[in-house]
Amino acid sequence: MDHVEQVAGLIKQYEGRAEKLRAIQALLADDPDLIEDLRRVLFPTPPLKPPTAPKIDIVTNFLRSKGKEWQTAGEITEGTHLPRNTVNFLLFASKHKGLFESEMHGPKKKVWRLKDDGIIRLRKKPKPVQEQGKMGTA
């Protein structure tokens, strides 16, 4: 097939499209509101996704709902419907791990709950601070 035949094929294709576009033009001239209906049908707006809460909020709200009851990571996973890896990361390694306290209830059973709000728990007894000379005195 040489270039002349290819161009002739393109002309035939575009003439067919031109006829279709003229038909659409006539329809829209007759009914201008049709374009909005076609736009809604052909290009629907995607449904808005509901905003999702940060995963740390999901875990803390779940633990808050349990009061002071101890929960295993598995129970937190079931209660929050979050993946187990996400729950483990939040409890063990995230910057939010300080929100939780844990205990061992058996050789392989670690349980978790929220720390008391407003209470800072220190792991070690702080060393006393030695008072140095007062400023401004010689």
Beta strands, then each sheet from edge to edge (+ up, - down):
strand 1: 71-72
strand 2: 100-104
strand 3: 110-114
sheet 1: 1+ 3- 2+
end
